[in-house]
Amino acid sequence: EEVSVMADDDDDDDGADPARRMASLVALVAMSTDQNPSAVAKHLRDDAETYRALEREAKGSAGVRAAEGPERRIARNLEVLVDALGCAPADLAAIVRAFPAILVLDADDDVRAVVQFLTGPIPLGGVGMTPKAAKECVRRDPKMLGQSVKDELRPKFEYLVEHAGLRPGNVGDMLWLDLETQIKPRVEFLALDCGMGSTAAAAAIRNFPPSQSHVLYRHFENPENMARKALKCLREEVGMSAEQVSLAIGRFPKILDYSPEKIAGCFEFLRATCALTEEECRRVIAATPQVVGLSVEENMAPKHRLLVHELGLGEDGAREVIACFPNLWTVANDNIRARFTFFLETVGCSREDLTAMLSSHPHGVLSLSTDNILESMNFIENVFATLPSDDTQRRTLGDGGPRELAVRVLAKVPMLLGYSVERKMRPTVDYIRETHPDVCAFRALKMCTNSLGGTIMPRCYFKERAGWNVLLVTAVHMSKSRFCEKVGITVAEYDEKAAEFIELTERMHPPPAKPRTPAFAIRSAIKAQTKRTTSRATAGAETAEKVSYGRNGQNGATTERRRATRREAAEARRRAAAKDAPDGE
């Protein structure tokens, strides 16, 4: 309001002298941005081109009222930012300091067009940013206010979404980058130089952690950038394959920020101290590339000593755990100690049993919640207390109480820890108990590693239909083709029946429903609104095209040509993406 009042109340005398008119412009900007007029004048003089343009306007508008002169245009430019984005005087000051040329732009053709593009709905061609996010975007790069939406901003937005893989809501932080000299070279570096292919590169860009400086901010286009040296080290010194390099960068693009010395030091520690083979070292780095960023002296060496000496795994045990579970390097030492104490004291495992479980299924030991582990233990103990025993169970597990046997079976089949009791193990054991009551507890639990609907139920069905007198465990652990041959059916017939049983088990034991949290409700509402808006926009466009075609055959022919061109462009993009994709993707 103050901006408008000042622009309207200037009298004719203020515009009679170019110097006074220039001072009036400076005073208007100073008042709108809450700055000292002398500071504003200095910023404008530092941008010689903008200052000369304002001087020319001041001379050319001599004798013109402020309400019709450049003051009105400047006031409207700033008003657009205030009304549409909620800019405060401090925000306006930062924008004017960084981009003084905003004062010579047109409010409707330049400023308002950019603001509407940033805040417009995605289905209607906008970026879909909130006013607050758009304000931060403009503050980061005020120069975008002077860019053409059609020729510069929209092509940049479309490339970031279609080729760089960003979600439309995350594009705003990238619009300040230059499309030709920054965005495209960086995307192509990941897709081509790193051998990731366009699909994997887009996934890495899209899923980059927001807490870190984004991968597109790296200056990959610079031949001296550290990323090129790191890439060369991974390929030549470490000896990683193209697939391993692509996997490591996709999971942790920050690995390209580390020096060759740091990468080589990590590789050497894994090889020499942890006694891994070179191929195992490469697999560890590909599976958990975060290990490269760890300090050998402060993190890796203490963790290795913890495994070898404090936890008593020894050199061989530690090597097996590291090779099987590379994510161990990301687990805090205190958490590892606490988990060992839990298994030794609460669960009742011996150190030998725990070492065996760690070697074969470290994820279950170190990552699952203690509540889930105790629930599984109690269920397994109950199975041993209720199902019969036989010679096979006694030979495998020995004699003992239900708790001792539960611990021993976990040492041999630790993946049982990762199965849901209610949706996986209990239905399987109940079905086996009902159809084959003579099956021992050990075999019933071991068969829990198979699919109930996809393996156990169809094997029981066809075995009984064929009258084949064989142990259930033998039929379950047999290959599908061998089993079909034994019972005289085709694989297609087996798959059809298995699909029926899978559907039956999913109806009987459905997955837990997602909680209706506020965030879930908001996302659902946004998706529904976007779908409705897109449908209306599409229907309106189709109606307009039909009317145009009916009224003017020439316009209809043009529309058909445009449709054909769009189809050809889409097919070309599809072929290019398929060509760039790695084998098997």
DOTOR-98056 format. One record per residue: z negated, x, y of N, C-alpha, C in turn. Coordinates in steps of 0.1 Angstrom, whole numbers, plus 5000, padded with zeros to 4 digits. Last residue first. Example, Ala and Ser with C-alpha at 12.3 -4.5 7.8 and 13.67 -1.06 7.14 Angstrom:
DOTOR-98056
492951284978492951374989492151295000
492251324943492251234955492251324967
***
This chain:
DOTOR-98056
517551774456516751694465517351554467
519151924440518151844433517351754443
519452184464519852124451518752044445
518852084498518752174487519152104474
521251944521520051924513520052024501
523651964533522652054537521452054528
525151754522525651894520524551994523
523751534530523851564516524251704513
524251554558522851564553522851594538
527051524558526451644563525051664558
527251254548527851364541527251504545
525851124569525351114555525951234547
527551174591526151224591525551224577
529851034582529851184584528451244584
528850774582529250834569529350984570
528450744609527350734600527650794587
531150764618530050864623528850864613
532250544606532750674602531750784606
530850334619530750354604531150494600
531650374645530250394642530050414627
534350314642533950454647532450474643
534250044635534750144626534350284629
533149944659532449934646532950034636
535250004676533950064678533150054665
537249834665537449984666536150054667
536049584670536349634657536549784656
536149584699534849584691535049634677
538849584703538049704707536749704700
539449334693540049454687539249574690
538049184712537649174698538249294690
539549234735538149284734537649284720
541849114727541849254730540449314729
541248844726541548914714541549064715
538748674741539748774744540048854731
537148484731537748464744538848554746
536248574706536948444707537648434720
535048814712536248824704537048684705
532948724727533948814733535248814725
531548584707532048514719533148594726
530948794690531748684685532348604697
529348954706530549004701531548894696
527148784710527948824722529348874717
526148764684526748644691527648684703
525349024680526448974672527048844678
523349054699524549134700525749074692
521548864690522148844703523448924705
520848974666521448844666522148814679
519649214675520849214666521549084666
517449104689518449194696519749194688
516048974669516648894680517748974687
515449184652516249074647516948994658
513849344668515149394663516049284659
511649164672512449214684513849264679
510749144646511249024653512149064664
510049414640511049354632511649224639
508149454660509349534660510449474652
506149274651506749254664508049334665
505549394626506049254626506749234639
504549644634505749634625506349494626
502349564649503449634656504749624647
500749444630501249364641502449424648
500149664614500849544608501549464619
498749824632499949864626500849754621
496449644635497349684647498749734642
495349644610495849514616496749544628
494649914607495649854598496249724604
492749934627493950014628495049954619
490749754618491449724630492749804631
491249704582490549774593491349734606
491249574555491749524568491049574580
491749804529490849734538491549694551
494049744503493749824515492849744524
492849664470493549624482493149714494
493049864441492249804451493049774464
495549764417494949864425494149794436
494849534389495549574401494849684409
494749484359493949584366494649624379
496549284351495149274347494249364355
498949374363498349244367496949234363
499149614350499049614364498549484369
499549534323498349604327498149614342
502049404326500849334322499549404326
503749614333503549504343502249424339
503549754309503049814322502849704332
504649584291503249614290502749674303
507349584300506549464300505049484299
508049854297507949794311507249664311
507949864269506949944277506849884291
510249714263508949664259507849734267
512149894274512149754278510749694275
511750124260511550124274511349984279
512550044234511250094236510850084251
515249994238514349884233512949924236
516150254245516250144254515350024251
515750394221514850424232514950314243
515750174192516350254202515350284214
513950194161514350124173515050224182
512450294138513750234137514150144149
510150434138509950294136511350224137
511150704140510350664129510250514127
512650694164513350724151512450684139
510650654182511650554180512450574167
509250904179508650784175509650664173
511151084189510751094175510050964170
511350994215512550984207512150994192
508751044224509350904224510450894215
506551254204507551234215508151094214
503151164197504551194192505451174204
500751074204501051204208502451254204
500650814192500550824206501050964211
500750864164501850794170501850814186
498250994162499451064158500650994165
496450804169496550924178497850994174
496750614149497250584162497350704171
498050724117496950714127497550694141
500150494099499950634105498850614115
502150304084500750334082500550484087
504250074098504150224096502650254095
505349824102504449844090504249994087
506749764124507449834114506649854101
504649644139505849564135506649634124
502949854143502549744134503749664130
504550014159503950074147503549954137
505049854181506149884172505649944159
502349824192503149714189504249744179
501450094196500750004187501649884182
503350174215503250244202502550154191
502849994236504049984229504050054216
500050094242500349954238501749934231
500450374249499550324238499950184233
502550384270502550464257501750394246
502450214292503650284289503750364276
499850104293500950024292502250094288
498250354293497950244284499150154282
499350684292499450564298499150444289
496850934282498150874281498150734288
494251014283495251094291496651034290
492950864265492950814279493850894288
492950994241494050914244494050854258
490451114243491551194245492851114248
488750894238488750954251489951044254
489450844211489650744221489750794235
488651094200490051054200490350944210
485851074204486651184209488151154210
485150834190484950844204485850954210
487450734164486250794169486250804184
488650424152488950544160487650604165
488050174141487650294133487950424141
489249974156487749994157487250124149
491849914170491550024160490050054161
491749704189492849714179492649814168
489349744203489749614198490749624187
489350014210488249964202488549824196
491650024226491550094213490450044204
490849854247491949824239491949894226
488650004257488449874252489649824243
489950244265488950244254488750104249
491550134286492150204275491150204263
489750024304490749934298491350004285
488250264311487650154304488650064298
490250434323489550474311488950354304
491550284345492150364336491450384323
489950124362491450094362492150174351
487350214360487650074359489150044357
487550504363486850434351487350294349
490250694370489450584374488850524362
490251044364490750914361489750814366
489351304367490151254377490651114375
487951374344487151354356487951284367
489851424325489151294325488351264337
490551684327491251594335490751444335
489051834308488451804321489251714330
488651844278489651754285489051724299
486752044273488052054266489051964272
484651974289485052114289486452134282
484351714282484851744296485251894296
483151744257484551684258485151714272
480651844264481651924256483051874257
479451634278479751764285480751844277
479351444258480151414270480451544277
477651564240479051554236479851524248
475251554255475751684251477251674247
474951274256475151354268475751494265
474751194229475851144237476051234250
473651484210473451354216474651314224
475351644182474551634194474451494199
477751864165476751754165475951754178
481151934175479851964169478951844169
483751904184482651904194481251944188
485351944161485851984175484652004184
484051854139484651984139484952034153
483351594148482251694145482851834144
485951484150485051494162483951594160
486751494124487551564134486651584147
484951334110484951474108485651554118
483651094135484251134122484251284121
481750824150482150964149482850994136
482250514169481850594157482250744158
480950424201482050434192481650534180
478550444216478950314210480050324200
478050694227476850614221477350494214
480450774237479950844225478750774219
480550584258481550584247481050654235
478450674274478350544268479350534257
479550924283478350924275478150784268
481650814298481950894287480750904277
480150694319481050614310481350694297
478750914330478050804324478850714315
480951064340480051114330479251004323
482050894359482850924347481950984336
479950884377480450764371481250794358
479851154384478751094377479150964371
482351174398482051264386480951204378
481951004419483050974409482751054396
479951144433479751004428480750964417
481151384440480051384430479751244424
484651374443483351344448482351344437
486851654436486351514434484951494439
487151934439487551844449487051704448
486252104418485952144432486252034442
486951984394485652044395485252064410
489551904397488551804393487151854396
490852144402490852044412489751934409
490652294379489852334390489752224400
491252284349491352174359490352194371
491052524336492052434332492252324342
489052674348490352744345491452644342
486952504351487552554363488952614360
486252464324486752344332487452394344
485452714317486552664310487152544318
483152734333484252834335485552774329
481652534322482052524336483252614339
481052644297481852514298482352504312
479552864305480852884298481652754299
477352754317478252834326479552854319
477052404307476752554306477652624315
476252104325477152204319476552334317
474751904337474251974324475252064318
474851764360475751724349475251784336
472851904375472851754374473751714362
473152184370471852124370471951974368
475852254369474952324361473652244359
477152094389477552084375476552144365
475652164412475752024407476052014393
476152434414474752394412474752244407
478852424420478452494408477052444404
478752294445479452234434479052294420
477452484461476852354459477452284447
479352694460478052714454477352584451
481452574474481652614460480252634453
480352534499480752414491480952454476
479952794507478752714505479152584496
482652874510481852934499480552854496
485152624514484052704520483152754508
488452634504487152574502486052674507
490852774505490552684517489152614515
491052894481490852984493490552894505
491652694463490352754463490052834476
494252644461493552584472492152624473
495152754437495252834449494452774461
494352734408493952654419493952734432
495252924390495452784387495152694398
494653174401496053144397496252994395
491853144404492653164416494153124413
491053114377490753014387491653024399
491853364366492453234361492253124371
490353544381491753554382492453414377
487753474373488153454387489653454389
487853544346487653404350488053384364
488253824348489253744342489053594346
485953914362487253934368488253844362
483353654362483953774358485353794364
481753434369483053414362483653544357
479353434382479353484369480653454361
478753374408478953254399479153304384
478453634417477353534420477553424410
480853774407479453824405478453704406
483353624411483153734400481653754397
482953454432483453404419483153504408
482053624453481253504449481653454435
484053804455482753854450481953734445
485953634466486253694453484953744447
484753574491485053464481485253524467
484753824503483453764500483653644490
487653864505486853954497485453894494
488453654523488953664509488053754500
486853684547486953564540487353584525
486653934559485653834562485753714554
488754094549487454144549486354034551
491053934552490753994539489254034539
491253624568490853764570490453814556
494053404565492653434562492453584564
496753344566495953354578494553384577
497453324539497953434547497253454560
496553084531495853204526496253324535
498252884537497152914546496453034543
499952844516500352944525499252974536
499652764486498652764497498952864507
502052794472501352674471500252654482
503053044480503952924482503152804481
500853204473501253204487502153074490
500853164445499753134453500053114468
503453274438503153124436501953084444
503053544444504053464452503853314450
501053604426500753614440501753534448
502553564402501353474405500953484420
504353774405504853634405503753534408
502553994403503353974415503853824416
499453884388500753944388501453924401
496153954401497253864398498553944397
493754094408494454124395495554024391
492454084432492353964423493053984410
493254344441491854314439491654194430
496154354439495254464435493854424432
497154104446497754174435496754284430
495754004468495853924456496354004444
496154224485494754194481494854104468
498854214489498354334482496954304478
499153974504499853994491499154104483
497754044527497253934519497853944505
499354254537497954284533497354174524
501754124542501754224532500354254527
500953964564501453904552501353994540
500154154582499154064577499653994564
502654284587501454364582500454274576
504254094598504554144584503354214578
502153844614502953964614503254014600
502653494617501853604613502753734612
504153264622503553334633502853464630
504953154598505953224606505353294618
502852994591502953124584504053214591
503052754603502352854611502452994604
504052574585505052644593504352754601
503152494556502352554567503352634576
504952354540503552314540502752374551
507452474547507252324548505852284548
506952734541507152704555506952554557
506652714512505552764521505752724535
509152614505507952534502506852584511
510852824513511052684519509752604517
509953024497509853044511509952904518
510552914471509152944475509052964490
513352904473512652784471511152804475
514053174476514353084486513552954485
511253374464512553314463512853224474
509553664476509553524473511053474473
508953934481509853904471509953754467
507554074500506753994490507653954479
509754204512508554274508507754204498
511753994515512054134510510854204505
510653744522511853754513511953894507
508553794539508353704528509453724518
509853964559508754014550508553924538
511653784571512153894564511053954554
509753604582510653554572511253674564
508553774601507753724590508653674579
510753824618510153934611509253884599
511153564627512253634620511653754612
508753514641509153434629510253504621
508553674663507753714651508253634639
511653724680510553644677509853684664
513953864688512753944686511453854683
515853664691515953754680514753834677
514953334699514753474703514853564691
514753094687516053134692516053284697
512153034683512953084672514253144676
509653004698510953054704511753114692
507952704691508152844688509552884693
507852434695507552514706507752664704
508252324670509452324679509152394692
505752324659506652424655507852434664
503052274683504152224675505152334671
499852394680501052404688502252374679
497752154662498352284664499552284674
497051894658496051984664496552124667
499151764644499051754659498051844666
500951934619499651894624499551884639
504051804611503351914616502051864622
505851624600504451624595503651734600
508351674612507651544614506151544610
508951934604508751904618507951774620
509151894576508151994582507851964596
511251714575509951674570508851764576
513351864585512951744593511551704588
513552054565513152094578512651974587
514351894543512951954543512552004557
516851814554515851714550514451774550
518352044558518051954569516951864566
517052354544517952234544517452134554
515652584543514952464540515952344538
516452844550516952794538516252664533
515852964574514752964564515152904551
518452924585517953064584516753064573
518652634583519652724578519052864575
516352494592517152434582518052544575
515052664611514352614599515252564588
517252694629516552814623515852774610
517852434637518852504628518152634622
515652384653515852304641516752374631
516152584672514952594664515052504652
518652514684518452644677517252654668
517952244694518952264683518752404676
515952304714515652214703516652244691
517052514732515752524725515652444713
519652474742519152614741517752624734
520152204740521152304735520552434733
517852064750518452024738519352144732
514752184763516252174765516952154751
511751994764512552104759514052084761
510651764772510751864782511551984777
510451604750511551574759511651684770
508351624733509451724731510551704742
506551424736506051564739507151664738
508051194728507651224742507251364746
508251164701509251234708508851274722
506551014687506151154689507151234697
507650764682506450774690505950914694
509750824665510050784679508850804688
509151114645508950964647509150934662
511551364639510351314646510351164646
513851484628512951414619511751354626
515951614639514751684638513651614630
517951404636518151534630516851614629
516951164648517851154636517951294629
515051234668514751134658515651154646
516351434683514951454678514551354667
518751294690518751414681517351444675
517751094706518451064694518551184684
516751244728515851154720516451124706
519051364737517951444733517051364724
520651144745521051234734519951324729
518751044766519050974754519651054743
518751264786517551224779517851144766
521651304793520751414789519551354781
523351084798523951214794522951314789
521650864803522850854794523250984789
519750954821519350894809520450894799
519851254839520551134835520151084822
517051384856518051394846518651254843
514851374873516151394879517351404869
512751354857512951234866514351254873
512451594845513151494837513451374846
510751744860512251754863513051654855
508151724852508651624862510151634864
506751764825508051814829508651714839
504051674825504451804818505751854823
504251434839503451544845503851684838
505751294821506351324833505551434840
503851274800505151334797505751374810
501751134812501551274808502851344805
503150894816502650964828502451114824
503650814790504750844798504350924810
500950764782501750874776502950914784
500450544799499650664800500350784794
502350354791502450404805501550534806
503550444758502650374767502750424781
507050464748505750524751504850424760
509550394738508450314734507050374737
512050484745511250574737509950504732
514650224741513650304748512950394739
516350054728516850174732515950264740
515149834717516049804728516549934734
513349924698514549854693515549824704
511450054716512350134707513550054703
510949944750510749924735511850004727
510450184777511150064771510850064756
509350404788508350304784509050184777
511550574792510350624785509450514780
513350404806513750464794512550514786
511850354829512150244820512650294807
511850614840510550554837510850434827
514550644845513950734836512650674831
515050444864515850444852515150534841
513350514885513050394878513850394864
514650764894513250754889512950634881
517550684897517050804891515650774885
518250434908519250504899518650624891
515950364923516450284912517350354902
515350584941514350524933514850444921
517050894941517150754943516150684935
515551204954516151114943516250974948
514051354971515451324975516251244964
511651394959511651334972513051294977
512051544937511851404935511851324948
512151814943513351734944513151584942
509651924937509851874950511051784952
508051954911509451914912509551844926
505452054913506252104902507752074904
504451904935504452054935505352114925
504951644926505651684938505651844938
503151634904504551614902505351664913
500651674917501151774906502651754904
500551454933500551584939501051684929
500451244915501651254924501751394930
497951294904499151304895500451324904
496351254926496351384920497551404911
496750974931497251074940497351214935
497850854898496850864909497350964919
500050634882499850774887498850764899
500950424866499550434870499150564875
503550374860502850474852501350484855
504450174878504850174864504050264855
503150234903503150094897503450094882
503550504907502150444908502150314900
506250544904505350624896503950564896
507150374925507550354911506650424901
506150494947505550364943505950334929
507650724950506250744946505650614942
510150594957510050684945508650704941
509350454980509750384968509650474956
508950674998507850584995508150504982
511550774999510450854994509250764990
512850555012513250604998512150684992
511450545036511450425027511850475013
512050785048510650755045510650635035
514750785054514350855042512850825038
514950455070515250595068514750655055
513950205075515350215070515750355067
511450235084511550135074512950145068
511750415105511250465092511450365081
514950365123513550325120513150385106
516850625137516750515127515250485124
516950845153517150715159517050595150
518351045128517751035141518050905148
519251085103518650955105517950955119
520251345102521251235101520651095104
517951495104518951505115519851385114
516751425079516051405092516951405104
518651505061518351365063517651335076
518451785065519751715068519551565070
515851815056516251845070517551775074
516151755029515351675038515651695053
517851965022518251825020517451735029
516152185027517352165035517952025033
514152135007513852135021515052115030
515652164984515052034987514752025002
516352434986517352334984516852194988
513852574986514752574998515752464997
510852544979512052484973513152464984
509152634998509352714987510552674979
509052415016509752535020510052635008
507352255001508752215003509552335007
504952395001505552364988507052334990
504452385029504652515022505352495009
504052115033505152175040505452315033
501752075019502952005015504152075021
499952225034500152265020501452205015
499952085058500452225058500752275044
498851835050500251845054500751985054
496851835020496951875034498451885038
496951535000497051675002497051705017
497451284987496051324991496051474992
499851184984499351274973498051324976
500351035006500450964993499851054982
499951215027499051105026499151045012
502051395022500651445022499651325020
504251235026504051285012502551335011
503951165053504051065043503651115029
504151425065502851345066502851235055
506751485059505751565053504351495054
508051285075508251295060507151375053
507151365100506751235095506951225080
508451605103506951605102506451475097
511051515105510651595093509151605092
510851375129511151305117510751385104
510351585146509251485144509551405132
512751715143511551785140510451685137
514651525152514651565138513351635134
513651255172513651395172513651435157
513550975167514451025177514651175176
511750875150513050915144513950975154
509650795165509350905155510750955150
510650595181510450725187510250835177
510550365165511850425167511650565173
507550395145508350335155509650415156
506150315113506750415122507650355132
505450105096504950105109505450215119
506650145071507050035079506650045093
505450375061506850375062507350265071
502750295061503150405070504650405071
502850085042502350065056502850175066
503550225019504450125025504150095039
501350385015502650445016503550345023
499250205012499250285024500650355026
500050084988500050005000500050095013
***
